[in-house]
């Protein structure tokens, strides 16, 4: 059964839990001597620890999934912006080439 040799009534050790709230001077005087902390329930039951870890991983998965969606949207936006800039650059080059072609030959040669 559950911790038979320790003879606990509850699944956690409560002796050290609420000692600071006590008005008993003896308890207050000895409160610093108890360095043992109350155990989490997950430490007592390995399935609880696994369940807690799985829940944490599911939350993390959802966060990463949402972050990935945002990054994909950002990449799409930047790709469209890049394509637009490339198009504008090509148009500007075409206009410059057209202006250079209309220049007189003596100015083109630098003479």
C-alpha positions in Angstrom: 0.0 0.0 0.0 1.0 3.7 0.0 3.9 4.5 2.4 2.9 1.9 5.0 6.2 2.2 6.9 5.9 6.0 7.3 2.3 5.8 8.7 1.0 8.9 7.0 -2.7 9.7 6.8 -2.4 11.9 3.8 -0.4 11.5 0.6 1.8 14.4 1.5 3.9 15.3 4.6 2.2 18.2 6.3 4.3 18.6 9.4 6.4 21.4 7.9 3.8 23.1 5.8 2.1 25.8 7.9 4.6 26.2 10.7 5.2 30.0 10.1 1.6 30.8 10.6 1.6 29.2 14.0 1.3 31.3 17.2 3.1 28.6 19.2 6.6 29.9 20.2 8.0 26.4 20.3 6.9 25.8 16.7 8.2 29.2 15.7 11.5 28.6 17.4 12.0 25.2 15.6 10.6 26.3 12.2 14.1 27.1 10.9 15.2 23.5 11.7 12.8 22.0 9.2 14.5 22.3 5.8 12.4 19.6 4.2 9.9 20.9 1.8 6.5 19.5 1.0 6.7 17.2 -2.0 4.6 17.8 -5.0 1.8 15.3 -5.6 3.5 14.6 -9.0 6.5 13.2 -7.1 4.3 10.8 -5.2 2.6 9.4 -8.4 4.8 8.9 -11.5 1.7 9.0 -13.7 0.9 12.5 -12.4 4.4 13.6 -13.3 4.0 12.1 -16.8 0.6 13.7 -17.2 1.9 17.1 -16.1 4.8 16.8 -18.5 2.6 15.8 -21.4 0.2 18.7 -20.7 3.2 21.0 -20.6 4.5 19.6 -23.9 1.0 20.0 -25.5 0.9 23.7 -24.5 4.4 24.2 -25.9 3.4 22.4 -29.1 0.4 24.8 -29.5 2.7 27.8 -28.9 5.2 26.5 -31.5 2.4 25.8 -34.0 1.1 29.3 -33.6 4.6 30.8 -33.9 5.2 28.7 -37.0 1.9 30.0 -38.6 3.0 33.6 -37.9 6.4 33.0 -39.3 5.0 31.4 -42.5 2.7 34.4 -42.9 5.7 36.7 -42.4 7.7 34.8 -45.0 4.8 35.0 -47.5 4.6 38.8 -46.9 8.3 39.3 -47.3 8.3 37.1 -50.4 5.6 39.3 -52.0 7.5 42.4 -51.0 10.7 41.1 -52.5 8.9 40.2 -55.7 7.4 43.6 -55.9 10.8 45.3 -55.3 12.4 43.1 -58.0 9.6 44.1 -60.4 10.1 47.8 -59.6 13.9 47.4 -60.0 13.4 45.8 -63.4 11.0 48.6 -64.4 13.5 51.2 -63.2 16.3 49.6 -65.2 14.2 49.5 -68.3 13.4 53.2 -68.0 17.1 54.0 -67.5 18.0 51.9 -70.5 15.4 53.8 -72.5 16.7 57.1 -71.4 20.3 56.1 -72.2 19.2 55.0 -75.7 17.6 58.4 -76.3 20.8 60.3 -75.5 22.8 61.6 -78.5 25.9 59.6 -79.5 28.4 62.3 -78.7 27.2 62.5 -75.1 27.2 58.7 -74.8 30.8 58.5 -75.9 31.9 61.2 -73.4 33.3 63.4 -76.0 
